[in-house]
Amino acid sequence: MQLRNVAIIAHVDHGKTTLVDNMLRQSGTFRDNQKVAERAMDSGDIERERGITILAKCTSINWKNTHINIVDTPGHADFGGEVERILSMVDGVVLLVDSSEGPMPQTKFVLGKALKIGLKPIVVINKADKPDARTDDVLNEVFDLFVSLDANDQQLDFPVLYASGRDGWAIKEMDEEKKDLSPLFELIVSYVKEPDCNPNAPFSMLATILEADKFLGRVLTGKIQTGKIRIAETIKAINIDGKEVDRFRVSKILAYKGLERVSLEEASAGDIVALSGMSKATVADTLCSFEVTKPLKAQPIDPPTLSMTFSVNDSPLAGREGDKVTSRMIGDRLKKEAEGNIALKISESENKDSFEVAGRGELQLGVLIETMRREGFELSVSRPRVLMRKDENNQVLEPIEEVVVDVDEEFSGSVVEKMGMRRAELVEMIPSQAGNKVRLIFHAPSRGLIGYYSEFLTDTRGTGVMNRIFYAYESHKGNIEGRRNGVLVSSENGEAIAYALWKLEDRGPMFVFPNSPVYTGMIIGEHTKSNDLEINPTKAKQLTNIRASGKDEAITLAPPRKLSLEDALSYIQEDELLEVTPKSLRLRKRYLDPHERKRMSKN
């Protein structure tokens, strides 16, 4: 049987996972009457809720006489570390591009990585049945993108298909009959080359995905580059420098069949398999026979651009909702995360009570925090900070991002103005053919974009689409104004009382409901002015024995502002923290005691 290894790459929401669903259906992987969840490859709860792929996943199908291993990759720039590693496992890529949006920042990012390591992409213009599809223009834009990324002549001569992943058809020309995905399967078999591997050399495999299985322990997935591996064989793991880090007996060899993993007795060069039995080996290590001394080349990973401090939750309400509250538990969990996710960097603070977590972006760090709180953790996190660098002349450089904004023409003015205040530079402005829409391309400092997204949605009445990706390190762009308004800080411990909140409403919008627990130093609302204000939300109405002539005042409260995790992270300032528990998100001052706060603000 022939073998093909292929990755599906695209910008977020261009339809990768839906296309893979239909490829699995049409190849006979599922029975006709089998009930399968939509977007079957997005198995995580957070992936399903947000409709994004976070972790790369493998599957496989048999088409006629060919076994095709397919890797579904994330489309979001924050999870680019996953994509970079995965490309070393495959011999070809299917590049998916939306027929109306065209190539987007993440398309450019993943395609650039694929071209750099010499892969020849197949281009699929997806959603070709959309009413606003502009297939010819998009094809020209894709070609221009290949040219701008220095594609060689062979890569520029790419085959093109038009498809609808949702409806399960692909065609070579737009006037052909729309039947099924056969043209895509045939193109993968004819265009993607067989794995170039030597089955007779000693065994070697580069570990690309790490996961923990409650029955098998550590499981490492990768493509076997040379040789064969049998169950119960003893092998070693060597790191990038060639040093031995682990020696173990292979307890299981697993291969992908549809969405399930099947156990194999042996596997040989070219196969994508998962091995278990190791205790220390991790991602980017080479698993190999004892005679192998040189590690396989691993793709370098782009450096992190944002960092946050994760520390113990030390508020008066600590330990009420979560069962994992100590710094040792938080540290162990973060180290475990960093092993499988090499785009994250974890370092411990000097006093051992907090951890610096550096990653690609707010979404990646937000997903980590969300995962931890669902596992029962309680922690305090700081505002995201941008990681600066210094050049050879000791000048400060900061990360700049390319931001692509698709917005209705009437809102473009306010977007340009707000981005200008954040030191962004407008590079290009492209009106759309459909009219009344415009695409704005900016180069903006990462620190200016922290917290802008929710404001952007408000400014564009929820219709704007913003995509961003790391562009380069450039000289520091100068000061950027932060939040304009101060906050309302509780001066007492207890429960918020409706009467007190009603009396305080003219001071600004609230973040808490009546009967919510509050404590000294907790942020319970936004002040209408620029300074912070201490207020007492626990003050009850004084009762007297004199009857009022009229009826009691009826209390009607405006609904409080509910902040999501990402909103809260971008809302807090340097002197504030976000308290995260399995059930609640609370904003608070870093120093709860008002006297200590004053003393620290002078310092």
C-alpha positions as CSV (number, residue, x, y, z in Angstrom):
1,M,0.0,0.0,0.0
2,Q,1.3,3.5,-0.9
3,L,1.7,6.1,1.9
4,R,1.1,9.9,1.9
5,N,1.6,12.3,4.8
6,V,-0.2,15.7,4.4
7,A,-1.1,18.7,6.6
8,I,-4.1,21.0,6.1
9,I,-3.1,24.6,6.8
10,A,-5.2,27.8,6.6
11,H,-6.2,31.0,8.4
12,V,-8.6,30.6,11.3
13,D,-12.2,29.9,10.2
14,H,-11.4,29.1,6.5
15,G,-12.9,25.6,7.0
16,K,-10.0,23.1,7.6
17,T,-11.8,21.0,10.3
18,T,-15.1,20.9,8.3
19,L,-13.2,19.7,5.2
20,V,-11.4,16.9,7.2
21,D,-14.9,15.8,8.5
22,N,-16.1,15.3,4.9
23,M,-12.8,13.6,3.8
24,L,-13.3,11.1,6.6
25,R,-16.9,10.5,5.6
26,Q,-16.3,10.1,1.9
27,S,-13.3,7.8,2.3
28,G,-15.6,5.3,4.1
29,T,-13.9,5.8,7.5
30,F,-17.4,6.3,9.1
31,R,-20.3,3.9,8.4
32,D,-23.2,5.5,6.5
33,N,-25.4,5.4,9.5
34,Q,-22.7,6.3,12.1
35,K,-23.5,9.4,14.2
36,V,-20.4,11.6,14.2
37,A,-20.1,15.0,15.9
38,E,-19.7,18.0,13.6
39,R,-16.1,19.2,13.4
40,A,-15.1,15.8,14.9
41,M,-11.4,16.8,15.0
42,D,-12.0,19.6,17.5
43,S,-12.4,17.4,20.5
44,G,-11.6,19.8,23.3
45,D,-14.3,21.6,25.2
46,I,-12.7,25.0,24.6
47,E,-12.2,24.2,20.9
48,R,-15.9,23.4,20.5
49,E,-17.1,26.5,22.4
50,R,-14.8,28.9,20.5
51,G,-15.0,27.1,17.2
52,I,-11.2,27.1,16.8
53,T,-8.5,24.4,16.6
54,I,-6.0,24.8,19.4
55,L,-4.0,21.5,19.2
56,A,-2.8,19.8,16.0
57,K,-4.4,16.4,15.6
58,C,-3.7,13.4,13.3
59,T,-6.1,11.2,11.5
60,S,-5.8,8.8,8.6
61,I,-7.9,7.6,5.6
62,N,-7.5,4.8,3.0
63,W,-8.3,5.9,-0.5
64,K,-8.2,3.1,-3.1
65,N,-4.7,1.7,-2.6
66,T,-3.2,4.6,-0.6
67,H,-3.0,5.2,3.1
68,I,-3.2,9.0,3.7
69,N,-2.2,10.5,7.1
70,I,-3.8,13.9,7.6
71,V,-2.8,16.5,10.2
72,D,-5.4,19.2,11.1
73,T,-3.5,22.3,12.3
74,P,-4.6,25.4,14.3
75,G,-5.3,28.5,12.2
76,H,-4.7,31.0,15.0
77,A,-1.3,32.8,15.1
78,D,-1.1,32.3,18.9
79,F,-0.9,28.5,18.3
80,G,1.7,28.9,15.5
81,G,4.2,26.8,17.6
82,E,2.0,23.8,16.9
83,V,2.0,24.4,13.1
84,E,5.8,24.9,12.9
85,R,6.5,21.5,14.5
86,I,3.8,19.6,12.5
87,L,5.2,20.6,9.1
88,S,8.4,18.5,9.8
89,M,6.1,15.4,9.9
90,V,4.5,15.8,6.5
91,D,5.6,15.6,2.8
92,G,2.9,17.9,1.4
93,V,0.4,20.6,2.5
94,V,-3.1,21.5,1.4
95,L,-3.5,25.3,1.7
96,L,-7.1,26.3,2.2
97,V,-8.1,29.9,1.3
98,D,-11.6,31.4,1.7
99,S,-13.1,32.4,-1.6
100,S,-14.2,35.8,-0.5
101,E,-11.7,36.8,2.3
102,G,-8.6,35.6,0.3
103,P,-5.2,35.1,1.9
104,M,-5.1,36.4,5.5
105,P,-2.2,37.1,7.9
106,Q,-2.2,33.5,9.2
107,T,-2.3,32.1,5.6
108,K,0.9,34.1,5.0
109,F,2.5,32.8,8.3
110,V,1.8,29.0,7.7
111,L,2.5,29.2,4.0
112,G,5.8,30.9,4.7
113,K,6.8,28.1,7.1
114,A,5.8,25.4,4.6
115,L,7.7,27.0,1.6
116,K,10.8,27.5,3.7
117,I,11.2,23.8,4.4
118,G,10.6,23.0,0.7
119,L,7.1,21.7,0.7
120,K,5.0,22.0,-2.5
121,P,1.4,23.1,-1.6
122,I,-1.9,22.2,-3.2
123,V,-4.1,25.3,-3.2
124,V,-7.8,24.7,-2.4
125,I,-10.1,27.8,-2.8
126,N,-12.8,26.8,-0.2
127,K,-16.4,28.0,0.2
128,A,-16.4,28.5,-3.6
129,D,-20.3,28.5,-3.5
130,K,-20.5,31.6,-1.3
131,P,-22.6,34.4,-2.9
132,D,-19.7,36.9,-2.5
133,A,-17.1,34.4,-3.8
134,R,-14.4,36.0,-6.0
135,T,-12.4,33.0,-7.0
136,D,-10.3,34.5,-9.8
137,D,-9.2,37.5,-7.7
138,V,-8.4,35.2,-4.8
139,L,-6.3,32.9,-7.0
140,N,-4.3,36.0,-8.2
141,E,-3.8,37.1,-4.6
142,V,-2.6,33.6,-3.6
143,F,-0.1,33.7,-6.5
144,D,1.2,37.1,-5.4
145,L,1.6,35.8,-1.9
146,F,3.7,32.9,-3.1
147,V,5.9,35.3,-5.0
148,S,6.3,37.7,-2.0
149,L,7.3,34.7,0.1
150,D,10.1,33.8,-2.3
151,A,8.6,30.5,-3.6
152,N,10.8,28.7,-6.1
153,D,9.6,27.8,-9.6
154,Q,8.3,24.3,-8.6
155,Q,6.4,25.8,-5.7
156,L,4.9,28.5,-7.9
157,D,3.5,25.9,-10.3
158,F,0.9,24.8,-7.8
159,P,-2.3,22.9,-8.7
160,V,-5.6,24.5,-7.8
161,L,-9.0,23.1,-6.8
162,Y,-12.3,24.9,-6.0
163,A,-14.2,23.3,-3.2
164,S,-16.9,23.5,-0.5
165,G,-15.7,21.6,2.6
166,R,-19.2,21.9,4.1
167,D,-21.0,20.3,1.2
168,G,-18.2,17.9,0.4
169,W,-17.2,18.6,-3.2
170,A,-14.1,19.7,-5.1
171,I,-13.6,20.6,-8.8
172,K,-10.8,21.7,-11.1
173,E,-12.8,24.2,-13.1
174,M,-15.8,26.2,-11.8
175,D,-18.2,24.9,-14.6
176,E,-17.6,21.2,-13.7
177,E,-20.2,19.0,-12.0
178,K,-20.0,19.2,-8.2
179,K,-20.1,15.6,-7.0
180,D,-17.6,14.7,-4.3
181,L,-14.0,15.1,-3.0
182,S,-12.5,12.6,-5.4
183,P,-10.4,15.3,-7.3
184,L,-8.8,16.2,-4.0
185,F,-7.9,12.6,-3.0
186,E,-6.5,12.0,-6.5
187,L,-4.5,15.2,-6.4
188,I,-3.0,14.3,-3.0
189,V,-2.0,10.8,-4.3
190,S,-0.5,12.1,-7.6
191,Y,1.1,15.4,-6.3
192,V,2.4,14.8,-2.8
193,K,5.6,12.7,-2.9
194,E,6.0,9.5,-1.0
195,P,7.9,9.9,2.4
196,D,11.6,10.0,1.6
197,C,12.8,7.6,4.3
198,N,15.3,4.7,4.6
199,P,13.7,1.6,6.1
200,N,17.1,-0.2,6.3
201,A,19.0,2.3,8.4
202,P,18.8,2.2,12.3
203,F,15.6,3.5,13.8
204,S,15.1,7.3,14.3
205,M,12.1,9.5,14.8
206,L,11.6,13.2,15.7
207,A,9.0,13.7,18.5
208,T,6.6,16.4,17.5
209,I,3.4,16.1,19.7
210,L,3.4,15.2,23.4
211,E,0.3,14.2,25.3
212,A,-0.5,12.5,28.6
213,D,-2.7,9.4,28.6
214,K,-4.1,8.2,32.0
215,F,-3.4,4.5,31.0
216,L,-0.2,4.8,28.9
217,G,1.6,7.8,30.6
218,R,3.6,9.9,28.2
219,V,2.8,9.5,24.5
220,L,5.0,11.0,21.8
221,T,3.9,11.3,18.2
222,G,6.1,11.8,15.2
223,K,7.1,10.5,11.8
224,I,9.6,7.6,11.6
225,Q,12.5,8.9,9.5
226,T,14.6,5.8,9.2
227,G,14.4,2.1,10.1
228,K,11.7,0.1,11.9
229,I,10.4,-0.1,15.5
230,R,8.9,-3.2,17.2
231,I,6.9,-3.4,20.4
232,A,9.1,-4.1,23.6
233,E,12.2,-2.9,21.8
234,T,14.6,-0.7,24.0
235,I,15.6,2.6,22.5
236,K,17.0,5.9,23.7
237,A,16.0,9.6,23.4
238,I,18.6,12.3,22.6
239,N,18.1,16.1,22.8
240,I,19.0,18.8,20.2
241,D,22.7,18.7,21.5
242,G,22.9,14.9,21.1
243,K,22.9,14.2,24.8
244,E,21.0,11.1,26.0
245,V,18.0,12.2,28.1
246,D,16.0,8.9,28.4
247,R,16.3,5.1,27.8
248,F,13.1,3.1,27.6
249,R,11.2,0.0,26.4
250,V,8.5,0.8,23.9
251,S,5.3,-0.4,25.5
252,K,2.9,0.6,22.8
253,I,3.0,1.6,19.1
254,L,-0.2,3.4,18.0
255,A,-1.2,4.4,14.5
256,Y,-4.2,6.5,13.5
257,K,-7.2,4.9,11.8
258,G,-9.9,7.5,11.3
259,L,-10.5,9.2,14.7
260,E,-9.3,6.1,16.6
261,R,-5.8,4.9,17.4
262,V,-5.0,1.2,16.8
263,S,-2.2,-0.8,18.3
264,L,0.6,-2.1,16.0
265,E,3.2,-4.8,16.5
266,E,5.7,-2.8,14.3
267,A,6.0,0.3,12.2
268,S,8.5,1.4,9.6
269,A,10.0,4.5,8.0
270,G,7.5,7.0,6.7
271,D,4.7,6.1,9.2
272,I,3.2,8.6,11.6
273,V,2.9,6.8,14.9
274,A,2.7,7.4,18.6
275,L,5.0,5.6,21.0
276,S,4.7,5.2,24.8
277,G,7.0,3.9,27.6
278,M,9.3,7.0,28.0
279,S,9.5,8.9,31.3
280,K,11.5,12.0,30.4
281,A,11.7,12.3,26.5
282,T,9.8,15.3,25.2
283,V,9.0,17.3,22.1
284,A,11.9,18.0,19.7
285,D,13.9,15.0,21.1
286,T,15.1,12.3,18.7
287,L,13.9,8.8,19.6
288,C,16.4,6.3,18.1
289,S,18.4,3.1,18.2
290,F,21.5,3.0,20.4
291,E,23.9,3.3,17.4
292,V,22.4,6.6,16.3
293,T,24.4,9.6,17.8
294,K,23.3,12.6,15.7
295,P,19.9,14.1,16.5
296,L,17.4,14.8,13.7
297,K,17.0,18.5,12.9
298,A,14.1,20.2,14.7
299,Q,12.4,23.3,13.4
300,P,13.3,26.4,15.4
301,I,10.3,28.0,17.1
302,D,9.5,31.7,17.0
303,P,10.2,33.4,20.3
304,P,7.4,34.4,22.7
305,T,6.3,38.1,22.6
306,L,4.1,38.4,25.7
307,S,4.5,37.4,29.3
308,M,2.3,37.3,32.4
309,T,2.9,36.5,36.1
310,F,0.9,33.6,37.6
311,S,0.9,33.6,41.4
312,V,-1.0,32.1,44.3
313,N,-4.4,33.5,45.0
314,D,-3.9,35.4,48.3
315,S,-7.3,37.2,48.5
316,P,-9.6,36.8,51.5
317,L,-11.9,34.5,49.4
318,A,-9.0,32.1,48.4
319,G,-9.7,28.4,48.6
320,R,-13.5,28.6,48.6
321,E,-14.1,27.5,45.0
322,G,-11.0,25.6,43.9
323,D,-9.0,22.7,45.3
324,K,-5.6,23.4,43.7
325,V,-4.3,26.6,45.4
326,T,-0.6,26.1,46.3
327,S,2.3,27.5,44.4
328,R,3.7,23.9,44.1
329,M,0.6,22.7,42.3
330,I,0.5,25.7,40.0
331,G,4.2,25.3,39.2
332,D,3.9,21.6,38.5
333,R,0.9,22.2,36.2
334,L,2.7,25.0,34.3
335,K,5.9,22.8,33.8
336,K,3.7,20.0,32.5
337,E,2.1,22.5,30.0
338,A,5.5,23.8,28.8
339,E,6.7,20.2,28.1
340,G,4.0,19.7,25.4
341,N,3.7,23.3,24.3
342,I,7.2,24.5,23.3
343,A,6.0,27.9,22.3
344,L,5.5,28.6,26.1
345,K,8.5,29.5,28.4
346,I,8.1,29.2,32.2
347,S,10.4,30.7,34.7
348,E,10.2,30.8,38.5
349,S,10.5,34.1,40.4
350,E,13.3,34.6,43.0
351,N,11.0,34.3,46.0
352,K,9.5,31.0,44.5
353,D,5.9,32.2,45.0
354,S,5.1,33.2,41.4
355,F,5.9,32.1,37.8
356,E,6.6,34.1,34.7
357,V,4.8,32.6,31.7
358,A,5.8,33.8,28.3
359,G,3.8,32.9,25.1
360,R,2.7,34.1,21.7
361,G,-0.4,36.1,22.5
362,E,-3.3,36.9,24.7
363,L,-5.4,34.1,23.2
364,Q,-2.8,31.4,23.9
365,L,-2.4,32.6,27.6
366,G,-6.1,33.0,28.0
367,V,-6.8,29.5,26.9
368,L,-4.2,28.2,29.3
369,I,-5.8,30.1,32.2
370,E,-9.3,28.9,31.2
371,T,-8.1,25.3,31.0
372,M,-6.5,25.6,34.5
373,R,-9.6,27.1,36.1
374,R,-11.7,24.2,34.7
375,E,-9.2,21.8,36.3
376,G,-9.9,23.3,39.8
377,F,-7.0,25.8,40.0
378,E,-7.2,29.2,41.8
379,L,-4.6,31.8,40.9
380,S,-3.8,35.5,40.5
381,V,-2.6,36.7,37.1
382,S,-1.0,40.0,36.1
383,R,-1.7,42.2,33.1
384,P,0.1,40.8,30.0
385,R,3.5,42.5,29.3
386,V,5.3,42.8,26.0
387,L,8.8,41.3,25.9
388,M,11.3,43.8,24.6
389,R,14.8,43.1,23.1
390,K,18.0,45.1,22.7
391,D,20.0,45.3,19.4
392,E,23.8,45.5,19.1
393,N,23.7,49.2,19.8
394,N,21.8,48.7,23.0
395,Q,18.6,50.2,21.6
396,V,15.3,48.9,22.8
397,L,13.3,46.9,20.2
398,E,9.6,45.9,20.6
399,P,7.5,43.4,18.8
400,I,5.4,44.8,15.9
401,E,2.3,43.0,14.6
402,E,0.7,43.1,11.2
403,V,-3.0,43.8,11.8
404,V,-5.6,43.2,9.1
405,V,-9.0,44.8,9.7
406,D,-12.1,44.1,7.6
407,V,-14.7,46.7,8.4
408,D,-17.7,48.6,7.0
409,E,-16.6,51.8,5.4
410,E,-18.6,54.0,7.9
411,F,-16.5,52.7,10.8
412,S,-13.1,52.8,9.1
413,G,-12.5,56.4,10.4
414,S,-12.8,55.5,14.1
415,V,-10.6,52.4,13.6
416,V,-7.9,54.4,11.9
417,E,-8.1,57.1,14.7
418,K,-8.0,54.5,17.6
419,M,-5.1,52.6,16.0
420,G,-3.2,55.9,15.4
421,M,-3.5,56.6,19.2
422,R,-1.9,53.2,19.7
423,R,1.1,54.2,17.6
424,A,0.0,52.0,14.6
425,E,1.0,52.9,11.1
426,L,-1.5,52.4,8.3
427,V,0.3,50.5,5.5
428,E,-2.5,49.8,3.0
429,M,-6.2,50.5,2.5
430,I,-8.0,48.2,0.1
431,P,-11.7,48.8,-0.8
432,S,-13.6,45.6,-1.5
433,Q,-15.2,44.8,-4.8
434,A,-18.6,44.2,-3.0
435,G,-18.6,47.8,-2.0
436,N,-19.2,49.4,1.5
437,K,-16.4,47.2,3.0
438,V,-12.8,48.2,3.4
439,R,-9.6,46.3,4.4
440,L,-7.1,48.2,6.5
441,I,-3.6,46.9,7.0
442,F,-1.6,48.3,10.0
443,H,1.8,47.7,11.5
444,A,1.2,48.2,15.3
445,P,3.2,47.7,18.5
446,S,2.0,44.6,20.4
447,R,1.7,46.5,23.6
448,G,-0.8,49.0,22.0
449,L,-3.1,46.1,21.0
450,I,-3.5,44.7,24.5
451,G,-7.1,45.3,25.4
452,Y,-8.1,46.9,22.1
453,Y,-10.2,44.1,20.8
454,S,-13.3,44.6,22.9
455,E,-13.2,48.4,22.2
456,F,-12.8,47.6,18.5
457,L,-16.0,45.4,18.5
458,T,-17.9,48.3,20.2
459,D,-16.6,50.8,17.7
460,T,-17.6,48.6,14.7
461,R,-21.0,47.5,16.2
462,G,-19.7,44.0,16.3
463,T,-19.3,43.8,12.5
464,G,-15.5,44.3,12.3
465,V,-13.1,41.4,11.9
466,M,-9.5,41.8,13.1
467,N,-6.6,39.4,12.5
468,R,-3.1,39.9,13.8
469,I,0.3,38.2,13.4
470,F,3.8,38.9,14.6
471,Y,5.7,41.0,12.0
472,A,9.1,42.0,13.3
473,Y,11.1,43.6,16.1
474,E,11.5,47.4,15.5
475,S,12.7,50.4,17.5
476,H,10.5,51.5,20.4
477,K,7.5,53.6,19.2
478,G,7.2,55.8,22.3
479,N,4.6,56.2,25.0
480,I,1.0,54.8,24.6
481,E,-1.8,56.1,26.8
482,G,-3.4,53.4,29.0
483,R,-7.0,53.2,30.4
484,R,-8.5,56.7,30.8
485,N,-10.9,55.9,33.7
486,G,-10.1,55.0,37.3
487,V,-11.8,52.2,39.2
488,L,-14.1,51.8,42.2
489,V,-12.4,49.9,45.0
490,S,-14.2,48.3,47.9
491,S,-13.2,49.6,51.3
492,E,-15.0,46.8,53.3
493,N,-15.3,43.0,53.5
494,G,-18.7,41.4,53.2
495,E,-21.5,41.1,50.7
496,A,-22.5,43.8,48.2
497,I,-26.0,45.2,49.1
498,A,-28.4,46.3,46.5
499,Y,-29.2,49.5,48.4
500,A,-25.5,50.5,48.6
501,L,-24.9,49.7,44.9
502,W,-28.0,51.8,43.9
503,K,-26.7,54.8,45.9
504,L,-23.3,54.4,44.2
505,E,-24.5,54.0,40.6
506,D,-23.8,57.6,39.7
507,R,-20.1,57.0,40.4
508,G,-19.8,54.6,37.4
509,P,-20.9,51.2,36.0
510,M,-20.5,48.2,38.4
511,F,-18.9,44.8,37.9
512,V,-20.6,43.0,40.8
513,F,-24.2,41.8,41.5
514,P,-26.1,42.3,44.7
515,N,-25.1,39.6,47.4
516,S,-21.8,39.0,45.7
517,P,-18.9,38.5,48.2
518,V,-16.5,41.6,48.2
519,Y,-13.3,42.4,50.1
520,T,-11.1,45.4,50.8
521,G,-9.1,46.2,47.7
522,M,-11.4,44.4,45.3
523,I,-12.3,46.4,42.2
524,I,-16.1,46.4,41.9
525,G,-16.7,49.0,39.2
526,E,-15.3,51.7,36.8
527,H,-15.1,55.2,38.0
528,T,-16.5,57.9,35.7
529,K,-13.4,60.1,36.4
530,S,-9.7,59.3,35.9
531,N,-8.8,58.7,39.6
532,D,-9.5,55.5,41.7
533,L,-12.2,55.9,44.4
534,E,-12.7,53.8,47.5
535,I,-16.4,53.0,48.2
536,N,-18.4,50.9,50.6
537,P,-20.7,48.5,48.8
538,T,-21.8,46.7,52.0
539,K,-23.7,49.7,53.6
540,A,-27.3,48.8,54.4
541,K,-30.2,51.2,54.7
542,Q,-30.6,52.6,58.3
543,L,-33.9,51.5,59.7
544,T,-35.8,53.9,62.1
545,N,-39.1,53.6,64.0
546,I,-40.5,56.6,62.1
547,R,-42.8,55.6,59.3
548,A,-42.3,57.5,56.0
549,S,-45.4,59.1,54.6
550,G,-44.7,57.8,51.1
551,K,-43.8,54.2,50.1
552,D,-40.2,53.1,50.3
553,E,-38.0,54.0,47.3
554,A,-38.1,51.2,44.7
555,I,-34.6,50.0,43.9
556,T,-33.9,49.4,40.2
557,L,-30.3,48.6,39.4
558,A,-28.6,48.8,36.0
559,P,-27.2,45.3,35.1
560,P,-23.5,45.1,36.0
561,R,-20.8,44.9,33.3
562,K,-19.8,41.2,32.8
563,L,-16.1,40.9,31.7
564,S,-14.9,37.8,29.9
565,L,-11.5,36.4,30.8
566,E,-9.8,38.1,27.8
567,D,-11.6,41.4,28.6
568,A,-10.5,41.3,32.2
569,L,-6.9,40.5,31.3
570,S,-6.7,43.5,29.1
571,Y,-8.7,45.8,31.5
572,I,-6.4,45.5,34.5
573,Q,-3.4,47.9,34.9
574,E,0.1,47.3,36.2
575,D,-1.0,47.8,39.9
576,E,-3.9,45.4,39.6
577,L,-4.4,41.6,39.4
578,L,-7.1,39.2,38.1
579,E,-8.2,36.6,40.6
580,V,-9.2,33.5,38.7
581,T,-11.2,30.6,40.3
582,P,-13.3,27.8,38.8
583,K,-16.5,29.8,39.3
584,S,-15.5,33.5,39.4
585,L,-13.3,36.2,37.9
586,R,-12.6,39.1,40.2
587,L,-10.5,42.2,39.6
588,R,-8.4,43.4,42.5
589,K,-5.6,45.8,43.5
590,R,-2.2,44.1,43.8
591,Y,-1.9,45.5,47.3
592,L,-5.2,45.1,49.1
593,D,-4.4,47.4,52.1
594,P,-5.1,51.1,51.2
595,H,-2.1,52.3,53.3
596,E,0.3,49.9,51.6
597,R,-1.2,50.9,48.2
598,K,-0.4,54.6,48.9
599,R,3.1,53.7,50.0
600,M,3.8,51.6,47.0
601,S,2.4,54.2,44.5
602,K,5.0,56.7,45.9
603,N,7.8,54.2,45.3
